[in-house]
Amino acid sequence: MARTRKPPIHEDDRAVIGALLRELRRAAGYRSVELAAGTPGCPASRQTIYQYERGAMTPSLAQFLELVRFFVLEAPGGPDAKPEADLRAHGVAAVARALELPAYHVAGARELMAAMQPGGPA
């Protein structure tokens, strides 16, 4: 079976995902993308993070989660970083928000699973 082409990700979704990553980077204490990308273990290059934050590119869900993990669990730092509990709560909120965006199709998957439940509507 031939693969179908994915529909483009809506501009609003790209902007929300970029804003989530930018806010999380800043909350982790990285004032600039250069500082974040230059930190050992950063899962994306400086240019890639710029593209994500500006909404020019959209990370896959796996890439988004890698960046969130990096900012919250692996490399929070800097004098401007939020306290750990606040940063972790910010990370949870970012993941929860991203999962509900149409770009990642999680809400659609939940709807499909609900429709397929035995004894439910066909």
Phi and psi restraints in degrees (value plus and minus 20) as a CYANA .aco file:
   2 ALA   PHI     -91.9   -51.9
   2 ALA   PSI     125.0   165.0
   3 ARG   PHI     -96.9   -56.9
   3 ARG   PSI     121.9   161.9
   4 THR   PHI    -112.0   -72.0
   4 THR   PSI     133.5   173.5
   5 ARG   PHI     -96.0   -56.0
   5 ARG   PSI     116.8   156.8
   6 LYS   PHI     -91.4   -51.4
   6 LYS   PSI     121.9   161.9
   7 PRO   PHI     -88.7   -48.7
   7 PRO   PSI     130.1   170.1
   8 PRO   PHI     -83.9   -43.9
   8 PRO   PSI     129.7   169.7
   9 ILE   PHI     -99.8   -59.8
   9 ILE   PSI     110.7   150.7
  10 HIS   PHI     -79.9   -39.9
  10 HIS   PSI     122.6   162.6
  11 GLU   PHI     -76.6   -36.6
  11 GLU   PSI     -57.8   -17.8
  12 ASP   PHI     -84.5   -44.5
  12 ASP   PSI     -60.0   -20.0
  13 ASP   PHI     -84.5   -44.5
  13 ASP   PSI     -62.4   -22.4
  14 ARG   PHI     -81.3   -41.3
  14 ARG   PSI     -60.1   -20.1
  15 ALA   PHI     -86.3   -46.3
  15 ALA   PSI     -60.4   -20.4
  16 VAL   PHI     -86.0   -46.0
  16 VAL   PSI     -64.8   -24.8
  17 ILE   PHI     -82.1   -42.1
  17 ILE   PSI     -63.1   -23.1
  18 GLY   PHI     -82.4   -42.4
  18 GLY   PSI     -61.9   -21.9
  19 ALA   PHI     -85.8   -45.8
  19 ALA   PSI     -59.6   -19.6
  20 LEU   PHI     -80.3   -40.3
  20 LEU   PSI     -64.9   -24.9
  21 LEU   PHI     -87.5   -47.5
  21 LEU   PSI     -60.8   -20.8
  22 ARG   PHI     -83.2   -43.2
  22 ARG   PSI     -66.7   -26.7
  23 GLU   PHI     -83.0   -43.0
  23 GLU   PSI     -59.1   -19.1
  24 LEU   PHI     -88.7   -48.7
  24 LEU   PSI     -60.5   -20.5
  25 ARG   PHI     -79.6   -39.6
  25 ARG   PSI     -66.5   -26.5
  26 ARG   PHI     -86.4   -46.4
  26 ARG   PSI     -59.0   -19.0
  27 ALA   PHI     -84.7   -44.7
  27 ALA   PSI     -49.4    -9.4
  28 ALA   PHI     -98.5   -58.5
  28 ALA   PSI     -24.0    16.0
  29 GLY   PHI      79.0   119.0
  29 GLY   PSI     -10.2    29.8
  30 TYR   PHI    -119.8   -79.8
  30 TYR   PSI      85.3   125.3
  31 ARG   PHI     -90.8   -50.8
  31 ARG   PSI     -47.1    -7.1
  32 SER   PHI    -149.9  -109.9
  32 SER   PSI     138.2   178.2
  33 VAL   PHI     -86.2   -46.2
  33 VAL   PSI     -53.8   -13.8
  34 GLU   PHI     -80.0   -40.0
  34 GLU   PSI     -63.3   -23.3
  35 LEU   PHI     -82.4   -42.4
  35 LEU   PSI     -63.5   -23.5
  36 ALA   PHI     -85.0   -45.0
  36 ALA   PSI     -69.0   -29.0
  37 ALA   PHI     -86.7   -46.7
  37 ALA   PSI     -47.8    -7.8
  38 GLY   PHI    -101.1   -61.1
  38 GLY   PSI     -25.6    14.4
  39 THR   PHI     -97.8   -57.8
  39 THR   PSI     111.4   151.4
  40 PRO   PHI     -75.1   -35.1
  40 PRO   PSI     114.1   154.1
  41 GLY   PHI      72.1   112.1
  41 GLY   PSI     -21.5    18.5
  42 CYS   PHI     -83.0   -43.0
  42 CYS   PSI     108.5   148.5
  43 PRO   PHI    -100.8   -60.8
  43 PRO   PSI     -17.4    22.6
  44 ALA   PHI    -164.4  -124.4
  44 ALA   PSI     135.2   175.2
  45 SER   PHI     -98.3   -58.3
  45 SER   PSI     146.5   186.5
  46 ARG   PHI     -77.9   -37.9
  46 ARG   PSI     -68.1   -28.1
  47 GLN   PHI     -84.4   -44.4
  47 GLN   PSI     -57.6   -17.6
  48 THR   PHI     -85.5   -45.5
  48 THR   PSI     -64.4   -24.4
  49 ILE   PHI     -82.9   -42.9
  49 ILE   PSI     -62.4   -22.4
  50 TYR   PHI     -75.6   -35.6
  50 TYR   PSI     -67.5   -27.5
  51 GLN   PHI     -82.1   -42.1
  51 GLN   PSI     -61.7   -21.7
  52 TYR   PHI     -82.6   -42.6
  52 TYR   PSI     -68.7   -28.7
  53 GLU   PHI     -85.6   -45.6
  53 GLU   PSI     -51.5   -11.5
  54 ARG   PHI    -103.7   -63.7
  54 ARG   PSI     -29.3    10.7
  55 GLY   PHI      62.5   102.5
  55 GLY   PSI      -9.9    30.1
  56 ALA   PHI     -95.8   -55.8
  56 ALA   PSI     -50.4   -10.4
  57 MET   PHI    -151.5  -111.5
  57 MET   PSI     136.0   176.0
  58 THR   PHI    -139.7   -99.7
  58 THR   PSI     106.0   146.0
  59 PRO   PHI     -90.5   -50.5
  59 PRO   PSI     131.3   171.3
  60 SER   PHI     -85.2   -45.2
  60 SER   PSI     147.3   187.3
  61 LEU   PHI     -79.6   -39.6
  61 LEU   PSI     -60.4   -20.4
  62 ALA   PHI     -82.6   -42.6
  62 ALA   PSI     -62.2   -22.2
  63 GLN   PHI     -86.2   -46.2
  63 GLN   PSI     -60.7   -20.7
  64 PHE   PHI     -79.7   -39.7
  64 PHE   PSI     -67.5   -27.5
  65 LEU   PHI     -84.5   -44.5
  65 LEU   PSI     -55.7   -15.7
  66 GLU   PHI     -82.0   -42.0
  66 GLU   PSI     -63.5   -23.5
  67 LEU   PHI     -87.2   -47.2
  67 LEU   PSI     -60.7   -20.7
  68 VAL   PHI     -82.4   -42.4
  68 VAL   PSI     -66.3   -26.3
  69 ARG   PHI     -78.2   -38.2
  69 ARG   PSI     -64.2   -24.2
  70 PHE   PHI     -80.4   -40.4
  70 PHE   PSI     -70.4   -30.4
  71 PHE   PHI     -86.6   -46.6
  71 PHE   PSI     -56.1   -16.1
  72 VAL   PHI    -111.6   -71.6
  72 VAL   PSI     -64.6   -24.6
  73 LEU   PHI    -124.2   -84.2
  73 LEU   PSI     -54.7   -14.7
  74 GLU   PHI    -115.8   -75.8
  74 GLU   PSI     -55.7   -15.7
  75 ALA   PHI    -162.7  -122.7
  75 ALA   PSI      18.3    58.3
  76 PRO   PHI     -87.8   -47.8
  76 PRO   PSI     117.7   157.7
  77 GLY   PHI    -192.1  -152.1
  77 GLY   PSI     155.3   195.3
  78 GLY   PHI      77.7   117.7
  78 GLY   PSI     136.2   176.2
  79 PRO   PHI     -88.7   -48.7
  79 PRO   PSI     -41.0    -1.0
  80 ASP   PHI    -114.4   -74.4
  80 ASP   PSI     -13.9    26.1
  81 ALA   PHI     -87.5   -47.5
  81 ALA   PSI     124.4   164.4
  82 LYS   PHI     -88.5   -48.5
  82 LYS   PSI     139.8   179.8
  83 PRO   PHI     -78.3   -38.3
  83 PRO   PSI     132.0   172.0
  84 GLU   PHI     -73.5   -33.5
  84 GLU   PSI     -65.8   -25.8
  85 ALA   PHI     -81.8   -41.8
  85 ALA   PSI     -61.3   -21.3
  86 ASP   PHI     -86.4   -46.4
  86 ASP   PSI     -61.8   -21.8
  87 LEU   PHI     -83.5   -43.5
  87 LEU   PSI     -62.9   -22.9
  88 ARG   PHI     -83.1   -43.1
  88 ARG   PSI     -62.5   -22.5
  89 ALA   PHI     -83.3   -43.3
  89 ALA   PSI     -58.9   -18.9
  90 HIS   PHI     -83.0   -43.0
  90 HIS   PSI     -61.2   -21.2
  91 GLY   PHI     -84.4   -44.4
  91 GLY   PSI     -62.7   -22.7
  92 VAL   PHI     -81.6   -41.6
  92 VAL   PSI     -64.5   -24.5
  93 ALA   PHI     -82.8   -42.8
  93 ALA   PSI     -59.2   -19.2
  94 ALA   PHI     -84.4   -44.4
  94 ALA   PSI     -63.9   -23.9
  95 VAL   PHI     -86.0   -46.0
  95 VAL   PSI     -63.8   -23.8
  96 ALA   PHI     -80.2   -40.2
  96 ALA   PSI     -63.1   -23.1
  97 ARG   PHI     -85.3   -45.3
  97 ARG   PSI     -64.3   -24.3
  98 ALA   PHI     -83.7   -43.7
  98 ALA   PSI     -57.9   -17.9
  99 LEU   PHI     -86.2   -46.2
  99 LEU   PSI     -42.0    -2.0
 100 GLU   PHI    -110.3   -70.3
 100 GLU   PSI     -26.7    13.3
 101 LEU   PHI     -95.6   -55.6
 101 LEU   PSI     122.4   162.4
 102 PRO   PHI     -78.3   -38.3
 102 PRO   PSI     -43.4    -3.4
 103 ALA   PHI     -78.0   -38.0
 103 ALA   PSI     -53.1   -13.1
 104 TYR   PHI    -122.2   -82.2
 104 TYR   PSI     -22.4    17.6
 105 HIS   PHI      42.3    82.3
 105 HIS   PSI      -5.0    35.0
 106 VAL   PHI     -91.7   -51.7
 106 VAL   PSI     -61.7   -21.7
 107 ALA   PHI     -81.9   -41.9
 107 ALA   PSI     -60.2   -20.2
 108 GLY   PHI     -84.7   -44.7
 108 GLY   PSI     -57.0   -17.0
 109 ALA   PHI     -85.0   -45.0
 109 ALA   PSI     -59.9   -19.9
 110 ARG   PHI     -83.3   -43.3
 110 ARG   PSI     -62.0   -22.0
 111 GLU   PHI     -82.6   -42.6
 111 GLU   PSI     -61.9   -21.9
 112 LEU   PHI     -83.7   -43.7
 112 LEU   PSI     -63.9   -23.9
 113 MET   PHI     -82.2   -42.2
 113 MET   PSI     -59.8   -19.8
 114 ALA   PHI     -84.2   -44.2
 114 ALA   PSI     -60.1   -20.1
 115 ALA   PHI     -89.0   -49.0
 115 ALA   PSI     -46.4    -6.4
 116 MET   PHI    -109.5   -69.5
 116 MET   PSI     -22.3    17.7
 117 GLN   PHI     -79.3   -39.3
 117 GLN   PSI     118.0   158.0
 118 PRO   PHI     -78.6   -38.6
 118 PRO   PSI     116.1   156.1
 119 GLY   PHI      62.3   102.3
 119 GLY   PSI     -19.9    20.1
 120 GLY   PHI    -112.4   -72.4
 120 GLY   PSI     159.4   199.4
 121 PRO   PHI     -85.6   -45.6
 121 PRO   PSI     124.6   164.6
